[in-house]
């Protein structure tokens, strides 16, 4: 259930640090495992940074 909760939050746009807080994890790397952060999400985040910094 925690995996599904975390994955849905990240998929809907909630940042991983917020999910980390909600799950009570000390390490963001643990949250990334629970949230199944995908390569596509990483690429989207990088693209958003590049657009923002132009």
C-alpha positions in Angstrom: 0.0 0.0 0.0 2.9 2.4 0.8 4.4 1.7 -2.6 1.1 2.5 -4.4 0.5 5.6 -2.3 4.0 7.0 -3.0 3.9 6.1 -6.7 0.5 7.8 -7.2 1.7 10.9 -5.4 4.8 11.2 -7.6 2.9 10.4 -10.7 0.4 13.2 -9.9 3.2 15.7 -9.6 4.0 15.7 -5.9 7.7 16.3 -5.4 9.7 13.4 -3.8 10.7 15.5 -0.8 7.1 16.0 0.1 6.5 12.3 -0.3 9.5 11.6 1.8 8.0 13.6 4.6 4.6 11.9 4.3 6.1 8.5 4.5 8.5 9.4 7.3 11.7 8.4 5.6 15.0 9.8 6.7 16.5 9.2 3.3 15.1 10.4 0.0 16.7 7.4 -1.7 14.3 5.2 0.3 11.4 7.3 -0.9 12.6 6.9 -4.5 12.4 3.1 -4.1 8.9 3.3 -2.7 7.8 5.8 -5.3 9.2 3.9 -8.2 10.6 7.1 -9.6 10.9 6.3 -13.3 13.4 7.5 -15.9 10.6 9.5 -17.6 10.0 11.5 -14.5 13.7 12.3 -14.1 13.9 13.4 -17.7 10.8 15.6 -17.2 12.3 17.2 -14.2 15.5 18.0 -16.1 13.5 19.4 -19.0 11.6 21.6 -16.6 14.8 22.9 -15.1 16.2 23.7 -18.5 13.0 25.6 -19.6 12.9 27.5 -16.3 16.6 28.6 -16.6 16.3 29.9 -20.2 
